Each structure stands twice: as C-alpha cells, then as structure tokens.
Amino acid sequence: VLDTMLDISMGLGGATQEGARSVGIVLLYQQDCLGVEAARNLGGRDKHCKLAGTAGAIEQALSSAEPVIVERIRDDPELRQFSSLYKCRSVICIPLRAGFEIYGMVVLGSPKARAYTAEHIEFLTAFCNQTVVALQNAQLYHSLREEKEKIIDADGEARKKLARDLHDGPTQSVAAIAMRLNYTTLLLKR
C-alpha cells in the first residue's frame, strides 16, 4: 500500500530535473518517534533516520493536520537530517491521520521549485487519506488473522484436553467395568 502510494504521489511534482530526482518518504510512528517505513530515492543512511516530529514542518503538519510546503530544507530542524532531500527545491509534508489518530507523515520532495500547486496539494491530501484507510484495513485484517489463529489454537488445545480427559476418565472407567464384567462372567461359569 505504501509503495503504491509513493509511486503515484511522486509522479505529480517529481519529474527529474537537472540530474536531480524526486524523493518520497513515508514516516510511520514506531513507539514514540517517526521512522522510515517506505521510501523512494532515499540514500542508505537516510533510511535509518528517526524523527521526534516536534519541530519544523513535520511538527507544523502534525499539529495542524494540514500539508506544509518547505522551500529550504537545510533550514528545517528535522527534515535536514535527510541528505537525500538537499537537491529538492520543493518539499511537501502531508500528515497521515484518520480522525484524531495520527499514523505518520508522507514527505515528498521535488527538484522543481514550487512544484506543488493547490491542485497537487488537494489530490495528495485525498490520496493520503485513502492510504490511511488502507492502512487501517490492513491492521484490522492482520488483527483478525491473529484472533483467528488464537481461536484455532484454543480449539485445538480444548480438543486435546477433552481427549486426555476422556482417555483418563470415562474411557478408563468403561474399560474397568468391562474387565470386571468379564471377570464376573468367568466366576459365574465356575
């Protein structure tokens, strides 16, 4: 889902220009910080960046729940950690949220100045909202599969316990009664 979202989103404002390539990053919350979950054209070291989301454009986008455009990456306290964004002349930060729940952030960088128009922002916001719905569905599906496996495991354990209890309890009693009847029949014949 995230890879497809990046592929489509980067096509809007990210045409290659002067040897520079567009950059796409999906940052999702991992415990209490934002970590790179999916990326396009991101350098090796950048893939391991962790951000607090408490300063600059990322904080502004998260707190306002609105996209934020950055023209000077090196001036942003958190985005400047991504050296892959240095060749981008226009960067947009779009929060991934549903209701009051924030999942993370999408950061798209273009080598073009002022690459993101009002139409781009509107489309990217709607597209990111749909991505959040897909993420929620994926999480629900994953939770459902885990619950199904737990139920199947619990059912299997209950069957094994029942089989043990039957073997140790009533089955043994029936076998003992059958042996006593057999013994009683032998005694009566004598």
C-alpha positions in Angstrom: 0.0 0.0 0.0 2.7 2.4 1.0 4.9 1.7 -2.0 2.0 2.2 -4.4 1.1 5.4 -2.7 4.7 6.7 -3.1 4.8 5.7 -6.8 1.6 7.5 -7.6 2.3 10.6 -5.5 5.8 11.1 -6.8 4.6 11.3 -10.3 2.8 14.6 -9.6 5.5 17.0 -8.7 8.6 14.8 -9.0 9.8 14.9 -12.6 13.6 14.6 -12.9 15.3 18.0 -13.5 19.0 18.8 -13.8 20.1 15.4 -12.8 18.1 15.5 -9.5 15.5 13.0 -8.7 12.3 13.4 -6.6 12.3 11.8 -3.2 9.4 10.1 -1.4 9.4 9.1 2.3 6.7 7.5 4.4 7.3 8.0 8.1 5.2 6.0 10.5 5.1 6.1 14.3 7.3 3.4 15.8 6.8 3.7 19.6 7.3 7.4 20.2 9.2 8.5 17.1 8.7 8.6 13.3 10.7 6.1 11.4 11.1 5.4 7.7 8.7 2.7 6.6 8.9 3.1 2.8 10.9 5.4 0.6 11.9 6.2 -3.0 15.3 7.6 -4.0 16.5 7.8 -0.4 20.2 7.3 0.5 21.3 4.4 2.6 22.0 6.3 5.8 18.7 8.3 5.4 16.7 5.1 5.7 17.6 4.8 9.3 16.6 8.3 10.4 14.4 8.6 13.4 12.5 11.9 14.0 10.7 13.2 17.0 8.1 15.1 15.0 8.4 18.0 17.5 9.9 20.7 15.3 9.8 22.4 11.9 7.5 21.5 9.1 6.8 18.0 10.4 5.6 19.3 13.7 3.5 22.0 12.0 1.9 19.5 9.6 1.1 17.1 12.5 -0.3 19.7 14.8 -2.4 21.5 12.1 -3.4 18.3 10.3 -2.7 20.2 7.1 0.0 19.8 4.4 3.1 22.0 4.8 5.4 23.1 2.0 9.1 23.7 2.6 11.3 25.5 0.1 14.6 25.5 2.2 15.3 22.0 3.6 18.6 23.0 5.3 16.7 25.4 7.5 14.2 22.8 8.8 15.5 21.2 12.1 14.2 17.7 11.3 14.0 17.4 7.5 17.6 18.4 7.1 18.5 15.0 8.6 17.6 13.6 5.2 20.6 14.4 3.0 18.6 13.0 0.0 16.3 16.0 0.2 19.1 18.5 -0.3 18.7 18.6 -4.1 14.9 19.1 -3.7 13.8 22.7 -4.1 10.2 22.0 -3.0 9.1 19.6 -0.3 5.6 18.8 1.0 4.8 17.2 4.3 1.4 15.5 4.4 0.1 14.0 7.7 -1.3 10.5 7.7 -4.3 10.7 10.0 -7.8 9.4 10.5 -10.0 11.3 12.9 -7.8 12.1 15.9 -5.4 9.2 15.3 -2.1 10.1 13.6 -0.2 7.3 11.8 2.7 9.3 10.5 3.7 11.5 7.7 4.4 11.5 3.9 7.3 13.7 2.8 7.6 14.3 -1.0 10.5 16.3 -2.5 10.8 17.6 -6.0 13.8 19.1 -7.7 11.4 21.8 -9.2 10.8 25.0 -7.3 7.2 25.5 -6.4 6.3 22.0 -7.7 3.2 21.5 -5.6 0.2 23.6 -6.7 -3.1 23.9 -4.8 -4.5 21.1 -7.1 -1.5 18.8 -6.2 -2.0 19.5 -2.5 -5.7 18.7 -2.7 -5.1 15.5 -4.6 -2.2 14.4 -2.4 -4.2 15.1 0.8 -7.1 13.0 -0.5 -4.8 10.3 -1.7 -3.0 10.1 1.7 -6.4 10.0 3.4 -7.2 6.9 1.3 -3.9 5.4 2.2 -4.7 5.8 5.9 -8.0 3.9 5.3 -6.0 1.2 3.5 -3.5 1.1 6.4 -6.4 0.8 8.9 -7.9 -2.0 6.9 -4.6 -3.8 6.7 -4.2 -3.5 10.5 -7.8 -4.8 11.0 -7.1 -7.7 8.7 -3.9 -8.5 10.5 -5.6 -8.4 13.9 -8.5 -10.6 12.6 -6.0 -13.2 11.3 -4.2 -13.2 14.7 -7.5 -13.6 16.5 -8.5 -16.4 14.1 -5.2 -18.2 14.8 -5.7 -17.8 18.6 -9.2 -19.3 18.3 -7.9 -22.2 16.2 -5.1 -22.8 18.7 -7.5 -22.6 21.7 -9.9 -25.0 19.9 -7.1 -27.5 19.3 -6.0 -27.3 22.9 -9.6 -27.8 24.1 -9.9 -30.9 21.8 -6.6 -32.3 23.2 -7.7 -31.7 26.8 -11.0 -33.4 26.1 -9.3 -36.3 24.5 -6.9 -36.6 27.6 -9.8 -36.3 30.0 -11.9 -38.9 28.1 -8.9 -41.2 28.0 -8.0 -40.8 31.7 -11.6 -40.6 33.0 -14.7 -42.2 31.4 -12.8 -44.4 29.0 -10.7 -45.9 31.8 -13.9 -46.4 33.8 -15.7 -48.1 31.0 -12.7 -50.4 30.4 -12.5 -51.2 34.1 -16.3 -52.1 34.1 -15.8 -54.3 31.0 -12.9 -56.1 32.7 -15.0 -56.6 35.9 -18.0 -57.9 33.8 -15.6 -60.3 32.0 -14.2 -61.4 35.4 -17.7 -61.8 36.9 -18.8 -63.9 33.9 -15.8 -66.2 34.4 -16.7 -66.5 38.1 -20.3 -67.3 37.3 -19.3 -70.0 34.9 -17.2 -71.7 37.6 
